[in-house]
Amino acid sequence: MTGKELNYVEDALGHEKYFKTKCNEAINQLTDPELKTLVQQMLTKHEKIYSNFYGLLG
């Protein structure tokens, strides 16, 4: 992997980590069950994306 590609993966990991954090914050604050479910689905999606990017490093 080139240095540029590695930088891209590191940036992508940072973005996905941020999205995961924000989803968790929203889940803890939401009271509407439908919205909570939607945000939980988003969290699951970003966890999968994070894992996929992390897998590129090893």
DRENTORKOL-3810 file (N, C-alpha, C; in nm, 4 decimals):
REM DRENTORKOL-3810
@n.u->0.0862; n.v->-0.1166; n.w->0.0000; ca.u->0.0000; ca.v->0.0000; ca.w->0.0000; c.u->0.0913; c.v->0.1235; c.w->0.0000
@n.u->0.0595; n.v->0.2175; n.w->-0.0869; ca.u->0.1400; ca.v->0.3395; ca.w->-0.0939; c.u->0.1091; c.v->0.4294; c.w->0.0253
@n.u->0.1951; n.v->0.5263; n.w->0.0480; ca.u->0.1733; ca.v->0.6211; ca.w->0.1562; c.u->0.0432; c.v->0.6980; c.w->0.1397
@n.u->0.0125; n.v->0.7339; n.w->0.0161; ca.u->-0.1114; ca.v->0.8070; ca.w->-0.0117; c.u->-0.2333; c.v->0.7208; c.w->0.0194
@n.u->-0.2272; n.v->0.5946; n.w->-0.0185; ca.u->-0.3379; ca.v->0.5031; ca.w->0.0103; c.u->-0.3532; c.v->0.4813; c.w->0.1606
@n.u->-0.2420; n.v->0.4696; n.w->0.2301; ca.u->-0.2456; ca.v->0.4529; ca.w->0.3747; c.u->-0.3079; c.v->0.5749; c.w->0.4413
@n.u->-0.2725; n.v->0.6937; n.w->0.3951; ca.u->-0.3332; ca.v->0.8166; ca.w->0.4483; c.u->-0.4840; c.v->0.8177; c.w->0.4257
@n.u->-0.5275; n.v->0.7712; n.w->0.3086; ca.u->-0.6704; ca.v->0.7663; ca.w->0.2791; c.u->-0.7421; c.v->0.6736; c.w->0.3763
@n.u->-0.6837; n.v->0.5556; n.w->0.3989; ca.u->-0.7459; ca.v->0.4586; ca.w->0.4897; c.u->-0.7505; c.v->0.5152; c.w->0.6316
@n.u->-0.6418; n.v->0.5792; n.w->0.6752; ca.u->-0.6399; ca.v->0.6392; ca.w->0.8091; c.u->-0.7465; c.v->0.7482; c.w->0.8222
@n.u->-0.7611; n.v->0.8320; n.w->0.7196; ca.u->-0.8656; ca.v->0.9346; ca.w->0.7208; c.u->-1.0044; c.v->0.8718; c.w->0.7267
@n.u->-1.0241; n.v->0.7682; n.w->0.6460; ca.u->-1.1537; ca.v->0.7002; ca.w->0.6430; c.u->-1.1852; c.v->0.6383; c.w->0.7793
@n.u->-1.0852; n.v->0.5792; n.w->0.8445; ca.u->-1.1053; ca.v->0.5236; ca.w->0.9778; c.u->-1.1462; c.v->0.6326; c.w->1.0759
@n.u->-1.0823; n.v->0.7475; n.w->1.0673; ca.u->-1.1164; ca.v->0.8590; ca.w->1.1551; c.u->-1.2592; c.v->0.9062; c.w->1.1341
@n.u->-1.3002; n.v->0.9156; n.w->1.0086; ca.u->-1.4369; ca.v->0.9585; ca.w->0.9786; c.u->-1.5387; c.v->0.8575; c.w->1.0308
@n.u->-1.5120; n.v->0.7312; n.w->1.0086; ca.u->-1.6051; ca.v->0.6277; ca.w->1.0543; c.u->-1.6116; c.v->0.6228; c.w->1.2067
@n.u->-1.4981; n.v->0.6411; n.w->1.2719; ca.u->-1.4974; ca.v->0.6450; ca.w->1.4186; c.u->-1.5821; c.v->0.7621; c.w->1.4686
@n.u->-1.5707; n.v->0.8768; n.w->1.4020; ca.u->-1.6510; ca.v->0.9946; ca.w->1.4364; c.u->-1.8002; c.v->0.9647; c.w->1.4193
@n.u->-1.8363; n.v->0.9045; n.w->1.3061; ca.u->-1.9766; ca.v->0.8716; ca.w->1.2809; c.u->-2.0298; c.v->0.7751; c.w->1.3863
@n.u->-1.9483; n.v->0.6753; n.w->1.4236; ca.u->-1.9900; ca.v->0.5802; ca.w->1.5271; c.u->-2.0144; c.v->0.6517; c.w->1.6595
@n.u->-1.9253; n.v->0.7434; n.w->1.6941; ca.u->-1.9404; ca.v->0.8188; ca.w->1.8188; c.u->-2.0686; c.v->0.9008; c.w->1.8174
@n.u->-2.0954; n.v->0.9687; n.w->1.7081; ca.u->-2.2148; ca.v->1.0521; ca.w->1.6979; c.u->-2.3420; c.v->0.9678; c.w->1.6997
@n.u->-2.3393; n.v->0.8522; n.w->1.6372; ca.u->-2.4561; ca.v->0.7635; ca.w->1.6412; c.u->-2.4827; c.v->0.7179; c.w->1.7841
@n.u->-2.3774; n.v->0.6800; n.w->1.8559; ca.u->-2.3943; ca.v->0.6376; ca.w->1.9946; c.u->-2.4502; c.v->0.7507; c.w->2.0808
@n.u->-2.4016; n.v->0.8713; n.w->2.0602; ca.u->-2.4531; ca.v->0.9867; ca.w->2.1347; c.u->-2.6014; c.v->1.0071; c.w->2.1061
@n.u->-2.6384; n.v->0.9969; n.w->1.9787; ca.u->-2.7783; ca.v->1.0165; ca.w->1.9403; c.u->-2.8670; c.v->0.9077; c.w->2.0008
@n.u->-2.8209; n.v->0.7839; n.w->1.9971; ca.u->-2.8990; ca.v->0.6728; ca.w->2.0528; c.u->-2.9272; c.v->0.6969; c.w->2.2008
@n.u->-2.8279; n.v->0.7475; n.w->2.2717; ca.u->-2.8440; ca.v->0.7719; ca.w->2.4150; c.u->-2.9387; c.v->0.8882; c.w->2.4447
@n.u->-2.9583; n.v->0.9775; n.w->2.3496; ca.u->-3.0433; ca.v->1.0951; ca.w->2.3718; c.u->-3.1836; c.v->1.0805; c.w->2.3148
@n.u->-3.2003; n.v->0.9945; n.w->2.2174; ca.u->-3.3309; ca.v->0.9813; ca.w->2.1518; c.u->-3.4303; c.v->0.9075; c.w->2.2404
@n.u->-3.5549; n.v->0.9500; n.w->2.2298; ca.u->-3.6625; ca.v->0.8815; ca.w->2.3015; c.u->-3.7596; c.v->0.8141; c.w->2.2047
@n.u->-3.7645; n.v->0.8610; n.w->2.0814; ca.u->-3.8521; ca.v->0.8025; ca.w->1.9805; c.u->-3.7954; c.v->0.6672; c.w->1.9378
@n.u->-3.8706; n.v->0.5592; n.w->1.9579; ca.u->-3.8191; ca.v->0.4254; ca.w->1.9258; c.u->-3.7846; c.v->0.4054; c.w->1.7779
@n.u->-3.8621; n.v->0.4661; n.w->1.6890; ca.u->-3.8347; ca.v->0.4511; ca.w->1.5460; c.u->-3.7042; c.v->0.5192; c.w->1.5081
@n.u->-3.6837; n.v->0.6392; n.w->1.5610; ca.u->-3.5587; ca.v->0.7098; ca.w->1.5326; c.u->-3.4397; c.v->0.6365; c.w->1.5926
@n.u->-3.4595; n.v->0.5845; n.w->1.7118; ca.u->-3.3531; ca.v->0.5092; ca.w->1.7781; c.u->-3.3138; c.v->0.3879; c.w->1.6934
@n.u->-3.4127; n.v->0.3191; n.w->1.6397; ca.u->-3.3862; ca.v->0.2023; ca.w->1.5550; c.u->-3.3113; c.v->0.2436; c.w->1.4287
@n.u->-3.3523; n.v->0.3529; n.w->1.3686; ca.u->-3.2868; ca.v->0.4021; ca.w->1.2477; c.u->-3.1402; c.v->0.4354; c.w->1.2753
@n.u->-3.1143; n.v->0.5051; n.w->1.3851; ca.u->-2.9772; ca.v->0.5423; ca.w->1.4187; c.u->-2.8955; c.v->0.4179; c.w->1.4549
@n.u->-2.9593; n.v->0.3195; n.w->1.5173; ca.u->-2.8896; ca.v->0.1940; ca.w->1.5473; c.u->-2.8481; c.v->0.1248; c.w->1.4180
@n.u->-2.9340; n.v->0.1294; n.w->1.3171; ca.u->-2.9003; ca.v->0.0713; ca.w->1.1873; c.u->-2.7833; c.v->0.1461; c.w->1.1235
@n.u->-2.7834; n.v->0.2783; n.w->1.1380; ca.u->-2.6718; ca.v->0.3581; ca.w->1.0864; c.u->-2.5419; c.v->0.3220; c.w->1.1591
@n.u->-2.5508; n.v->0.3038; n.w->1.2903; ca.u->-2.4339; ca.v->0.2660; ca.w->1.3692; c.u->-2.3781; c.v->0.1332; c.w->1.3209
@n.u->-2.4655; n.v->0.0368; n.w->1.3003; ca.u->-2.4230; ca.v->-0.0946; ca.w->1.2525; c.u->-2.3519; c.v->-0.0823; c.w->1.1177
@n.u->-2.4066; n.v->0.0001; n.w->1.0296; ca.u->-2.3462; ca.v->0.0214; ca.w->0.8979; c.u->-2.2062; c.v->0.0813; c.w->0.9110
@n.u->-2.1911; n.v->0.1821; n.w->0.9977; ca.u->-2.0610; ca.v->0.2465; ca.w->1.0134; c.u->-1.9616; c.v->0.1558; c.w->1.0852
@n.u->-2.0092; n.v->0.0694; n.w->1.1738; ca.u->-1.9201; ca.v->-0.0287; ca.w->1.2369; c.u->-1.8658; c.v->-0.1261; c.w->1.1330
@n.u->-1.9512; n.v->-0.1666; n.w->1.0402; ca.u->-1.9087; ca.v->-0.2581; ca.w->0.9341; c.u->-1.8075; c.v->-0.1897; c.w->0.8415
@n.u->-1.8351; n.v->-0.0664; n.w->0.8052; ca.u->-1.7433; ca.v->0.0078; ca.w->0.7183; c.u->-1.6084; c.v->0.0246; c.w->0.7879
@n.u->-1.6124; n.v->0.0586; n.w->0.9182; ca.u->-1.4892; ca.v->0.0754; ca.w->0.9956; c.u->-1.4088; c.v->-0.0547; c.w->0.9940
@n.u->-1.4764; n.v->-0.1647; n.w->1.0178; ca.u->-1.4086; ca.v->-0.2955; ca.w->1.0184; c.u->-1.3469; c.v->-0.3274; c.w->0.8829
@n.u->-1.4182; n.v->-0.2935; n.w->0.7771; ca.u->-1.3662; ca.v->-0.3186; ca.w->0.6428; c.u->-1.2394; c.v->-0.2370; c.w->0.6158
@n.u->-1.2411; n.v->-0.1106; n.w->0.6529; ca.u->-1.1224; ca.v->-0.0272; ca.w->0.6342; c.u->-1.0079; c.v->-0.0774; c.w->0.7227
@n.u->-1.0389; n.v->-0.1136; n.w->0.8462; ca.u->-0.9368; ca.v->-0.1622; ca.w->0.9377; c.u->-0.8741; c.v->-0.2905; c.w->0.8839
@n.u->-0.9564; n.v->-0.3728; n.w->0.8219; ca.u->-0.9057; ca.v->-0.4962; ca.w->0.7619; c.u->-0.8054; c.v->-0.4735; c.w->0.6510
@n.u->-0.8115; n.v->-0.3589; n.w->0.5864; ca.u->-0.7153; ca.v->-0.3281; ca.w->0.4810; c.u->-0.5745; c.v->-0.3085; c.w->0.5371
@n.u->-0.5656; n.v->-0.2761; n.w->0.6657; ca.u->-0.4347; ca.v->-0.2495; ca.w->0.7255; c.u->-0.3609; c.v->-0.3757; c.w->0.7666
@n.u->-0.4334; n.v->-0.4827; n.w->0.7865; ca.u->-0.3680; ca.v->-0.6049; ca.w->0.8362; c.u->-0.3795; c.v->-0.7137; c.w->0.7427
END
